[in-house]
Amino acid sequence: MIPSAVVSLLLAALIGGSGVWTMSRGGSGGDVNTAVQRLVAPTQLAAAVMLAAGGIIALAAGGRIGLAALILGGIGALGTIGAGSWRGARYAAQREAASGCGSGSGCAGCEQVCGDSRG
């Protein structure tokens, strides 16, 4: 049980650190990737809190309660990251649709997607 709790705490530190680092960087105005990363960062912090709580409870309580806390913390973290990623993907798709890329017009104006400007 203790190794699982320690792994949970380490994952919480890594995910939380990644979220804090992403939120602390300055974002560029038109870059979709940076905008999506900044959109997912709060869900990373929430997932880190869930993993940390599960790890701490597992270390403190042990037994069945600790195992349940680890499982629930992991499931909650995965669900939270999944929901945040889904939201980020929808945002990126809406931005692409609004800019005209992928609207059936070939590659005209979509050099970033197609790699050239064949049209």
C-alpha positions as CSV (number, residue, x, y, z in Angstrom):
1,M,0.0,0.0,0.0
2,I,2.8,2.4,0.8
3,P,4.5,2.2,-2.6
4,S,1.1,2.9,-4.3
5,A,0.6,5.9,-2.0
6,V,4.0,7.3,-2.7
7,V,3.5,6.9,-6.5
8,S,0.2,8.7,-6.2
9,L,1.9,11.6,-4.4
10,L,4.7,11.7,-7.0
11,L,2.2,11.8,-9.8
12,A,0.3,14.5,-8.0
13,A,3.5,16.6,-7.7
14,L,4.3,16.1,-11.4
15,I,0.8,16.9,-12.7
16,G,0.4,19.8,-10.4
17,G,3.8,21.2,-11.3
18,S,2.9,20.9,-15.0
19,G,-0.3,22.8,-14.4
20,V,1.3,25.6,-12.4
21,W,4.1,25.9,-15.0
22,T,1.6,26.1,-17.8
23,M,-0.5,28.7,-16.0
24,S,2.5,30.9,-15.1
25,R,3.8,31.2,-18.6
26,G,2.8,34.1,-20.7
27,G,0.4,33.0,-23.5
28,S,0.6,34.2,-27.1
29,G,-2.6,35.7,-28.5
30,G,-3.2,33.5,-31.5
31,D,-1.6,30.2,-30.7
32,V,-4.2,27.5,-30.4
33,N,-1.9,25.0,-28.7
34,T,-0.9,27.4,-26.0
35,A,-4.6,28.4,-25.4
36,V,-5.6,24.7,-25.1
37,Q,-2.8,24.0,-22.7
38,R,-3.8,26.9,-20.5
39,L,-7.4,25.7,-20.7
40,V,-6.4,22.2,-19.5
41,A,-4.1,23.5,-16.7
42,P,-6.8,24.0,-14.0
43,T,-8.0,20.5,-14.5
44,Q,-4.4,19.3,-14.0
45,L,-4.4,21.1,-10.7
46,A,-7.7,19.5,-9.7
47,A,-6.4,16.1,-10.6
48,A,-3.2,16.7,-8.6
49,V,-5.3,17.5,-5.6
50,M,-7.3,14.3,-6.0
51,L,-4.2,12.2,-6.3
52,A,-2.6,13.9,-3.4
53,A,-5.6,13.4,-1.2
54,G,-5.8,9.7,-2.1
55,G,-2.1,9.3,-1.4
56,I,-2.3,11.0,2.0
57,I,-5.3,9.1,3.1
58,A,-3.7,5.8,2.0
59,L,-0.6,6.6,4.0
60,A,-2.6,7.7,7.1
61,A,-5.4,5.1,7.1
62,G,-4.0,2.1,5.4
63,G,-6.1,-1.0,4.8
64,R,-9.3,-0.9,2.9
65,I,-9.9,2.8,3.4
66,G,-6.5,3.6,2.0
67,L,-7.0,1.4,-1.0
68,A,-10.5,2.9,-1.6
69,A,-9.0,6.4,-1.4
70,L,-6.3,5.5,-3.9
71,I,-8.8,4.0,-6.4
72,L,-11.3,6.9,-6.0
73,G,-8.5,9.5,-6.3
74,G,-7.1,7.9,-9.4
75,I,-10.5,7.5,-11.1
76,G,-11.4,11.1,-10.2
77,A,-8.1,12.4,-11.6
78,L,-8.5,10.5,-14.8
79,G,-12.1,11.7,-15.2
80,T,-11.1,15.3,-14.5
81,I,-8.2,15.2,-17.0
82,G,-10.4,13.6,-19.6
83,A,-13.1,16.2,-19.2
84,G,-10.6,19.0,-19.4
85,S,-9.0,17.5,-22.5
86,W,-12.4,17.1,-24.1
87,R,-13.1,20.8,-23.4
88,G,-9.8,21.8,-24.9
89,A,-10.4,19.7,-28.0
90,R,-13.8,21.3,-28.5
91,Y,-12.3,24.7,-28.1
92,A,-9.6,24.0,-30.7
93,A,-12.2,22.6,-33.1
94,Q,-14.3,25.7,-32.7
95,R,-11.3,28.0,-33.3
96,E,-10.5,26.0,-36.5
97,A,-14.0,26.1,-37.7
98,A,-14.2,29.9,-37.1
99,S,-11.0,30.5,-39.0
100,G,-12.2,28.6,-42.1
101,C,-9.6,25.8,-41.9
102,G,-11.0,22.4,-42.7
103,S,-14.2,23.8,-44.2
104,G,-13.8,22.0,-47.5
105,S,-11.8,24.8,-49.2
106,G,-8.7,22.7,-49.5
107,C,-5.6,24.2,-48.0
108,A,-6.2,27.8,-48.9
109,G,-5.3,29.8,-45.8
110,C,-4.5,26.7,-43.8
111,E,-0.7,26.6,-44.1
112,Q,-0.3,25.4,-40.5
113,V,-2.6,22.4,-41.1
114,C,-1.5,21.3,-44.5
115,G,2.2,22.4,-44.4
116,D,2.0,24.5,-47.6
117,S,-0.3,26.9,-49.4
118,R,-1.4,24.9,-52.4
119,G,-5.0,26.1,-52.3
